[in-house]
Amino acid sequence: MEIFYSILTVAKDGSRKTEIVYKSNLTFKRATKYLEALERLGLIERHENIWKTSRKGLEFIRDFNKIIKRYSEF
């Protein structure tokens, strides 16, 4: 889930795969697998060479932030 969150956060404004790989600390092979999964789930969209977090992906980020905030209080 943290890797999904990282990728979606990087791609909020649109990013190339190279930027996602470096900012999410992934290999190209792993990034490809995660991007494909995120795309199947409707959390990210690809427009040519640019990946952008979908509306559903933005909701995932918001909800994940709520969970992190709630459990960081312990």
C-alpha positions in Angstrom: 0.0 0.0 0.0 2.9 2.4 0.8 4.3 1.8 -2.7 0.9 2.5 -4.3 0.7 5.7 -2.2 4.2 6.8 -3.2 3.5 6.3 -6.9 0.2 8.0 -6.8 1.6 10.9 -4.9 4.4 11.4 -7.4 2.0 11.2 -10.3 -0.6 13.6 -8.9 0.3 16.3 -11.5 1.4 13.9 -14.1 4.9 12.2 -14.3 7.0 10.2 -16.7 7.9 6.7 -15.6 11.5 7.7 -15.0 10.4 10.3 -12.4 8.1 7.8 -10.7 11.0 5.2 -10.6 13.4 7.6 -9.0 11.1 9.4 -6.6 9.5 6.1 -5.5 12.8 4.3 -5.2 11.8 1.4 -7.5 13.4 -0.4 -10.4 11.9 0.0 -13.8 10.6 -3.6 -13.7 8.9 -3.2 -10.4 7.5 0.2 -11.3 6.0 -1.3 -14.5 4.2 -4.0 -12.5 2.8 -1.5 -9.9 1.8 0.9 -12.7 -0.1 -1.8 -14.5 -1.8 -2.9 -11.3 -2.8 0.7 -10.4 -4.1 1.2 -13.9 -6.2 -2.0 -13.7 -7.6 -0.7 -10.4 -8.5 2.7 -12.0 -6.2 4.6 -9.6 -3.8 5.9 -12.3 -4.2 6.8 -16.0 -1.7 6.8 -18.8 -1.7 9.5 -21.5 1.1 8.6 -23.9 4.2 8.7 -21.7 2.7 10.6 -18.8 1.1 8.8 -15.8 -1.5 10.8 -13.8 -3.3 9.9 -10.7 -7.0 9.5 -11.4 -9.8 10.9 -9.2 -10.1 7.5 -7.6 -6.4 7.5 -6.9 -6.7 11.0 -5.3 -9.3 9.5 -3.0 -6.9 6.6 -2.2 -4.2 9.2 -1.2 -6.7 11.1 1.0 -7.9 8.0 2.7 -4.4 6.7 3.2 -3.4 10.0 4.8 -6.3 9.8 7.2 -5.2 6.3 8.3 -1.6 7.4 8.7 -2.7 10.4 10.8 -5.0 8.3 13.0 -2.4 5.7 13.8 0.5 8.1 14.3 -1.4 9.4 17.3 -0.7 6.2 19.2 
